Amino acid sequence: MNNIKTVLITGANKGIGFEAARQLGALGFVVLLGARSEERGLAATATLKSEGIKAHFILLDVTRQDTINDAFEKIERELAHSMRSSTMWESRSIKGLLRASWSCPF
């Protein structure tokens, strides 16, 4: 079984989110950096990678259902092979919850 631990952090391009990504990455987690700004998210990802952290940028605005759906699909398509099957199962459950709970009303 693959024991790689993966974490998705929203707002990870700056502040507390970025520091959480840095610290978890230093502990060996693969970090998925969720950010609304592609430019800032890619810059934050590059910084973490330069520190030896396995990091991937995910365009994600938790107030927009389309980016939630796109983020899930990107994770499943591009990163699922490195994640435990139980993590993907949980993600599928979370996706359903996000669709039910976080649907953008406007």
VMD Tcl script that builds the backbone (N, CA, C; Angstrom):
set m [mol new atoms 318]
animate dup $m
set s [atomselect $m all]
$s set {name element resname resid chain x y z} {
  {N N MET 1 A 0.841 -1.182 0.000}
  {CA C MET 1 A 0.000 0.000 0.000}
  {C C MET 1 A 0.885 1.244 0.000}
  {N N ASN 2 A 0.484 2.233 -0.755}
  {CA C ASN 2 A 1.181 3.498 -0.838}
  {C C ASN 2 A 0.896 4.304 0.426}
  {N N ASN 3 A 1.927 4.722 1.145}
  {CA C ASN 3 A 1.743 5.452 2.391}
  {C C ASN 3 A 2.011 6.942 2.255}
  {N N ILE 4 A 1.991 7.460 1.046}
  {CA C ILE 4 A 2.192 8.887 0.848}
  {C C ILE 4 A 0.967 9.625 1.374}
  {N N LYS 5 A 1.208 10.615 2.211}
  {CA C LYS 5 A 0.123 11.418 2.752}
  {C C LYS 5 A 0.013 12.688 1.926}
  {N N THR 6 A -1.211 13.008 1.540}
  {CA C THR 6 A -1.464 14.167 0.704}
  {C C THR 6 A -2.454 15.074 1.406}
  {N N VAL 7 A -2.216 16.372 1.311}
  {CA C VAL 7 A -3.104 17.340 1.944}
  {C C VAL 7 A -3.451 18.433 0.931}
  {N N LEU 8 A -4.708 18.826 0.907}
  {CA C LEU 8 A -5.169 19.955 0.103}
  {C C LEU 8 A -5.415 21.114 1.049}
  {N N ILE 9 A -4.740 22.227 0.788}
  {CA C ILE 9 A -4.883 23.417 1.621}
  {C C ILE 9 A -5.420 24.543 0.752}
  {N N THR 10 A -6.559 25.089 1.147}
  {CA C THR 10 A -7.113 26.225 0.413}
  {C C THR 10 A -6.486 27.512 0.945}
  {N N GLY 11 A -6.372 28.501 0.079}
  {CA C GLY 11 A -5.732 29.749 0.474}
  {C C GLY 11 A -4.264 29.565 0.787}
  {N N ALA 12 A -3.626 28.645 0.072}
  {CA C ALA 12 A -2.252 28.250 0.398}
  {C C ALA 12 A -1.191 29.113 -0.264}
  {N N ASN 13 A -1.582 30.139 -0.981}
  {CA C ASN 13 A -0.586 30.955 -1.654}
  {C C ASN 13 A 0.007 32.052 -0.767}
  {N N LYS 14 A -0.557 32.240 0.439}
  {CA C LYS 14 A -0.015 33.284 1.321}
  {C C LYS 14 A -0.451 33.022 2.766}
  {N N GLY 15 A 0.163 33.728 3.661}
  {CA C GLY 15 A -0.247 33.734 5.052}
  {C C GLY 15 A -0.216 32.379 5.740}
  {N N ILE 16 A -1.227 32.155 6.568}
  {CA C ILE 16 A -1.314 30.923 7.356}
  {C C ILE 16 A -1.397 29.694 6.453}
  {N N GLY 17 A -2.148 29.790 5.362}
  {CA C GLY 17 A -2.263 28.655 4.444}
  {C C GLY 17 A -0.922 28.268 3.852}
  {N N PHE 18 A -0.135 29.265 3.459}
  {CA C PHE 18 A 1.188 28.991 2.897}
  {C C PHE 18 A 2.099 28.370 3.943}
  {N N GLU 19 A 2.080 28.905 5.151}
  {CA C GLU 19 A 2.940 28.359 6.209}
  {C C GLU 19 A 2.519 26.940 6.581}
  {N N ALA 20 A 1.213 26.676 6.599}
  {CA C ALA 20 A 0.747 25.306 6.866}
  {C C ALA 20 A 1.249 24.365 5.778}
  {N N ALA 21 A 1.187 24.820 4.522}
  {CA C ALA 21 A 1.687 24.016 3.406}
  {C C ALA 21 A 3.183 23.748 3.566}
  {N N ARG 22 A 3.920 24.767 3.937}
  {CA C ARG 22 A 5.369 24.629 4.124}
  {C C ARG 22 A 5.683 23.613 5.229}
  {N N GLN 23 A 5.014 23.745 6.356}
  {CA C GLN 23 A 5.315 22.872 7.485}
  {C C GLN 23 A 4.882 21.428 7.229}
  {N N LEU 24 A 3.712 21.240 6.640}
  {CA C LEU 24 A 3.269 19.877 6.324}
  {C C LEU 24 A 4.161 19.257 5.254}
  {N N GLY 25 A 4.552 20.064 4.273}
  {CA C GLY 25 A 5.475 19.577 3.251}
  {C C GLY 25 A 6.803 19.153 3.840}
  {N N ALA 26 A 7.298 19.908 4.802}
  {CA C ALA 26 A 8.554 19.569 5.462}
  {C C ALA 26 A 8.441 18.264 6.252}
  {N N LEU 27 A 7.219 17.925 6.652}
  {CA C LEU 27 A 6.982 16.662 7.361}
  {C C LEU 27 A 6.799 15.484 6.405}
  {N N GLY 28 A 6.833 15.753 5.096}
  {CA C GLY 28 A 6.745 14.679 4.116}
  {C C GLY 28 A 5.420 14.561 3.388}
  {N N PHE 29 A 4.478 15.440 3.678}
  {CA C PHE 29 A 3.210 15.413 2.969}
  {C C PHE 29 A 3.402 15.925 1.545}
  {N N VAL 30 A 2.655 15.366 0.603}
  {CA C VAL 30 A 2.512 15.978 -0.710}
  {C C VAL 30 A 1.462 17.058 -0.518}
  {N N VAL 31 A 1.792 18.281 -0.914}
  {CA C VAL 31 A 0.909 19.418 -0.661}
  {C C VAL 31 A 0.240 19.863 -1.954}
  {N N LEU 32 A -1.086 19.935 -1.924}
  {CA C LEU 32 A -1.863 20.492 -3.022}
  {C C LEU 32 A -2.248 21.896 -2.591}
  {N N LEU 33 A -1.687 22.889 -3.265}
  {CA C LEU 33 A -1.929 24.277 -2.899}
  {C C LEU 33 A -3.136 24.812 -3.642}
  {N N GLY 34 A -4.223 25.008 -2.947}
  {CA C GLY 34 A -5.416 25.586 -3.539}
  {C C GLY 34 A -5.355 27.098 -3.437}
  {N N ALA 35 A -5.584 27.772 -4.568}
  {CA C ALA 35 A -5.562 29.233 -4.579}
  {C C ALA 35 A -6.462 29.752 -5.691}
  {N N ARG 36 A -7.043 30.922 -5.473}
  {CA C ARG 36 A -7.906 31.544 -6.488}
  {C C ARG 36 A -7.095 32.160 -7.617}
  {N N SER 37 A -5.902 32.635 -7.311}
  {CA C SER 37 A -5.045 33.284 -8.297}
  {C C SER 37 A -4.023 32.291 -8.830}
  {N N GLU 38 A -4.079 32.053 -10.127}
  {CA C GLU 38 A -3.123 31.130 -10.730}
  {C C GLU 38 A -1.699 31.653 -10.588}
  {N N GLU 39 A -1.507 32.929 -10.822}
  {CA C GLU 39 A -0.172 33.518 -10.743}
  {C C GLU 39 A 0.432 33.364 -9.349}
  {N N ARG 40 A -0.319 33.729 -8.327}
  {CA C ARG 40 A 0.197 33.631 -6.956}
  {C C ARG 40 A 0.320 32.176 -6.508}
  {N N GLY 41 A -0.620 31.342 -6.944}
  {CA C GLY 41 A -0.553 29.925 -6.591}
  {C C GLY 41 A 0.663 29.240 -7.185}
  {N N LEU 42 A 0.952 29.536 -8.446}
  {CA C LEU 42 A 2.133 28.948 -9.093}
  {C C LEU 42 A 3.420 29.452 -8.452}
  {N N ALA 43 A 3.439 30.723 -8.067}
  {CA C ALA 43 A 4.627 31.277 -7.407}
  {C C ALA 43 A 4.851 30.599 -6.053}
  {N N ALA 44 A 3.792 30.415 -5.292}
  {CA C ALA 44 A 3.904 29.750 -3.991}
  {C C ALA 44 A 4.365 28.301 -4.167}
  {N N THR 45 A 3.825 27.634 -5.173}
  {CA C THR 45 A 4.215 26.253 -5.461}
  {C C THR 45 A 5.701 26.184 -5.810}
  {N N ALA 46 A 6.169 27.116 -6.635}
  {CA C ALA 46 A 7.587 27.146 -7.016}
  {C C ALA 46 A 8.476 27.363 -5.797}
  {N N THR 47 A 8.043 28.225 -4.888}
  {CA C THR 47 A 8.819 28.468 -3.671}
  {C C THR 47 A 8.947 27.195 -2.850}
  {N N LEU 48 A 7.832 26.500 -2.655}
  {CA C LEU 48 A 7.877 25.261 -1.876}
  {C C LEU 48 A 8.723 24.198 -2.565}
  {N N LYS 49 A 8.596 24.088 -3.878}
  {CA C LYS 49 A 9.409 23.110 -4.608}
  {C C LYS 49 A 10.894 23.416 -4.464}
  {N N SER 50 A 11.241 24.710 -4.444}
  {CA C SER 50 A 12.654 25.085 -4.289}
  {C C SER 50 A 13.190 24.699 -2.912}
  {N N GLU 51 A 12.283 24.473 -1.960}
  {CA C GLU 51 A 12.659 24.042 -0.612}
  {C C GLU 51 A 12.630 22.513 -0.482}
  {N N GLY 52 A 12.383 21.829 -1.606}
  {CA C GLY 52 A 12.385 20.371 -1.606}
  {C C GLY 52 A 11.051 19.743 -1.244}
  {N N ILE 53 A 10.007 20.535 -1.248}
  {CA C ILE 53 A 8.671 20.043 -0.899}
  {C C ILE 53 A 7.946 19.602 -2.164}
  {N N LYS 54 A 7.264 18.467 -2.077}
  {CA C LYS 54 A 6.459 17.991 -3.200}
  {C C LYS 54 A 5.146 18.761 -3.171}
  {N N ALA 55 A 4.994 19.693 -4.101}
  {CA C ALA 55 A 3.839 20.585 -4.108}
  {C C ALA 55 A 3.243 20.664 -5.502}
  {N N HIS 56 A 1.919 20.800 -5.539}
  {CA C HIS 56 A 1.186 20.922 -6.797}
  {C C HIS 56 A 0.161 22.042 -6.644}
  {N N PHE 57 A 0.050 22.876 -7.664}
  {CA C PHE 57 A -0.937 23.959 -7.647}
  {C C PHE 57 A -2.292 23.445 -8.120}
  {N N ILE 58 A -3.339 23.852 -7.412}
  {CA C ILE 58 A -4.713 23.538 -7.786}
  {C C ILE 58 A -5.499 24.850 -7.805}
  {N N LEU 59 A -5.995 25.237 -8.968}
  {CA C LEU 59 A -6.840 26.436 -9.050}
  {C C LEU 59 A -8.138 26.137 -8.320}
  {N N LEU 60 A -8.423 26.889 -7.254}
  {CA C LEU 60 A -9.581 26.580 -6.426}
  {C C LEU 60 A -10.087 27.820 -5.711}
  {N N ASP 61 A -11.334 28.134 -5.973}
  {CA C ASP 61 A -12.053 29.180 -5.243}
  {C C ASP 61 A -13.246 28.480 -4.615}
  {N N VAL 62 A -13.242 28.326 -3.302}
  {CA C VAL 62 A -14.281 27.532 -2.640}
  {C C VAL 62 A -15.658 28.168 -2.718}
  {N N THR 63 A -15.757 29.385 -3.235}
  {CA C THR 63 A -17.074 30.007 -3.430}
  {C C THR 63 A -17.609 29.776 -4.838}
  {N N ARG 64 A -16.829 29.091 -5.676}
  {CA C ARG 64 A -17.252 28.830 -7.063}
  {C C ARG 64 A -17.286 27.332 -7.315}
  {N N GLN 65 A -18.475 26.828 -7.539}
  {CA C GLN 65 A -18.673 25.392 -7.729}
  {C C GLN 65 A -17.879 24.852 -8.908}
  {N N ASP 66 A -17.741 25.636 -9.976}
  {CA C ASP 66 A -17.001 25.144 -11.139}
  {C C ASP 66 A -15.537 24.864 -10.801}
  {N N THR 67 A -14.925 25.695 -9.960}
  {CA C THR 67 A -13.524 25.434 -9.613}
  {C C THR 67 A -13.397 24.265 -8.640}
  {N N ILE 68 A -14.412 24.059 -7.814}
  {CA C ILE 68 A -14.420 22.885 -6.928}
  {C C ILE 68 A -14.462 21.621 -7.774}
  {N N ASN 69 A -15.359 21.600 -8.742}
  {CA C ASN 69 A -15.474 20.432 -9.630}
  {C C ASN 69 A -14.186 20.217 -10.421}
  {N N ASP 70 A -13.641 21.306 -10.982}
  {CA C ASP 70 A -12.411 21.195 -11.772}
  {C C ASP 70 A -11.237 20.714 -10.915}
  {N N ALA 71 A -11.163 21.205 -9.678}
  {CA C ALA 71 A -10.078 20.794 -8.786}
  {C C ALA 71 A -10.169 19.305 -8.491}
  {N N PHE 72 A -11.359 18.841 -8.190}
  {CA C PHE 72 A -11.534 17.420 -7.911}
  {C C PHE 72 A -11.122 16.585 -9.120}
  {N N GLU 73 A -11.578 16.990 -10.295}
  {CA C GLU 73 A -11.255 16.228 -11.501}
  {C C GLU 73 A -9.756 16.230 -11.783}
  {N N LYS 74 A -9.082 17.372 -11.554}
  {CA C LYS 74 A -7.629 17.434 -11.765}
  {C C LYS 74 A -6.911 16.513 -10.790}
  {N N ILE 75 A -7.323 16.538 -9.537}
  {CA C ILE 75 A -6.690 15.674 -8.539}
  {C C ILE 75 A -6.884 14.211 -8.915}
  {N N GLU 76 A -8.086 13.870 -9.285}
  {CA C GLU 76 A -8.372 12.478 -9.643}
  {C C GLU 76 A -7.594 12.053 -10.891}
  {N N ARG 77 A -7.530 12.920 -11.890}
  {CA C ARG 77 A -6.888 12.604 -13.165}
  {C C ARG 77 A -5.360 12.590 -13.062}
  {N N GLU 78 A -4.781 13.583 -12.399}
  {CA C GLU 78 A -3.335 13.758 -12.438}
  {C C GLU 78 A -2.594 13.256 -11.201}
  {N N LEU 79 A -3.284 13.151 -10.080}
  {CA C LEU 79 A -2.569 12.856 -8.841}
  {C C LEU 79 A -3.053 11.605 -8.122}
  {N N ALA 80 A -4.129 11.006 -8.592}
  {CA C ALA 80 A -4.712 9.857 -7.891}
  {C C ALA 80 A -3.729 8.698 -7.771}
  {N N HIS 81 A -2.872 8.518 -8.764}
  {CA C HIS 81 A -1.918 7.407 -8.735}
  {C C HIS 81 A -0.967 7.474 -7.538}
  {N N SER 82 A -0.754 8.664 -6.996}
  {CA C SER 82 A 0.170 8.790 -5.868}
  {C C SER 82 A -0.547 8.845 -4.523}
  {N N MET 83 A -1.864 8.721 -4.558}
  {CA C MET 83 A -2.633 8.801 -3.322}
  {C C MET 83 A -3.214 7.435 -2.985}
  {N N ARG 84 A -3.411 7.183 -1.700}
  {CA C ARG 84 A -4.012 5.924 -1.275}
  {C C ARG 84 A -5.443 5.849 -1.779}
  {N N SER 85 A -5.911 4.649 -2.071}
  {CA C SER 85 A -7.276 4.489 -2.570}
  {C C SER 85 A -8.296 4.997 -1.559}
  {N N SER 86 A -8.028 4.850 -0.268}
  {CA C SER 86 A -8.981 5.332 0.729}
  {C C SER 86 A -9.093 6.849 0.680}
  {N N THR 87 A -7.983 7.527 0.349}
  {CA C THR 87 A -8.022 8.982 0.237}
  {C C THR 87 A -8.921 9.393 -0.912}
  {N N MET 88 A -8.817 8.682 -2.036}
  {CA C MET 88 A -9.668 9.024 -3.169}
  {C C MET 88 A -11.130 8.727 -2.854}
  {N N TRP 89 A -11.370 7.659 -2.123}
  {CA C TRP 89 A -12.751 7.365 -1.748}
  {C C TRP 89 A -13.299 8.494 -0.900}
  {N N GLU 90 A -12.517 8.957 0.069}
  {CA C GLU 90 A -12.946 10.071 0.901}
  {C C GLU 90 A -13.154 11.327 0.066}
  {N N SER 91 A -12.283 11.536 -0.908}
  {CA C SER 91 A -12.432 12.701 -1.768}
  {C C SER 91 A -13.732 12.636 -2.556}
  {N N ARG 92 A -14.086 11.448 -3.017}
  {CA C ARG 92 A -15.349 11.324 -3.731}
  {C C ARG 92 A -16.518 11.681 -2.815}
  {N N SER 93 A -16.436 11.263 -1.568}
  {CA C SER 93 A -17.472 11.615 -0.610}
  {C C SER 93 A -17.495 13.111 -0.384}
  {N N ILE 94 A -16.311 13.716 -0.267}
  {CA C ILE 94 A -16.226 15.155 -0.054}
  {C C ILE 94 A -16.773 15.895 -1.258}
  {N N LYS 95 A -16.501 15.401 -2.465}
  {CA C LYS 95 A -17.003 16.063 -3.665}
  {C C LYS 95 A -18.525 16.122 -3.623}
  {N N GLY 96 A -19.165 15.027 -3.247}
  {CA C GLY 96 A -20.616 15.033 -3.142}
  {C C GLY 96 A -21.097 16.010 -2.094}
  {N N LEU 97 A -20.388 16.069 -0.975}
  {CA C LEU 97 A -20.734 17.006 0.075}
  {C C LEU 97 A -20.546 18.438 -0.400}
  {N N LEU 98 A -19.431 18.691 -1.088}
  {CA C LEU 98 A -19.200 20.044 -1.596}
  {C C LEU 98 A -20.279 20.454 -2.580}
  {N N ARG 99 A -20.665 19.538 -3.447}
  {CA C ARG 99 A -21.722 19.867 -4.400}
  {C C ARG 99 A -23.028 20.156 -3.691}
  {N N ALA 100 A -23.298 19.416 -2.616}
  {CA C ALA 100 A -24.545 19.622 -1.887}
  {C C ALA 100 A -24.497 20.869 -1.013}
  {N N SER 101 A -23.350 21.112 -0.379}
  {CA C SER 101 A -23.264 22.160 0.622}
  {C C SER 101 A -22.709 23.484 0.122}
  {N N TRP 102 A -21.807 23.426 -0.847}
  {CA C TRP 102 A -21.109 24.631 -1.247}
  {C C TRP 102 A -21.508 25.127 -2.613}
  {N N SER 103 A -22.661 24.713 -3.096}
  {CA C SER 103 A -23.094 25.206 -4.393}
  {C C SER 103 A -23.213 26.718 -4.335}
  {N N CYS 104 A -22.574 27.371 -5.262}
  {CA C CYS 104 A -22.578 28.827 -5.288}
  {C C CYS 104 A -23.978 29.325 -5.662}
  {N N PRO 105 A -24.625 30.149 -4.826}
  {CA C PRO 105 A -25.993 30.575 -5.103}
  {C C PRO 105 A -26.108 31.676 -6.142}
  {N N PHE 106 A -24.977 32.207 -6.632}
  {CA C PHE 106 A -25.069 33.293 -7.611}
  {C C PHE 106 A -24.230 33.023 -8.825}
}
mol reanalyze $m
mol bondsrecalc $m
mol representation Tube
mol addrep $m
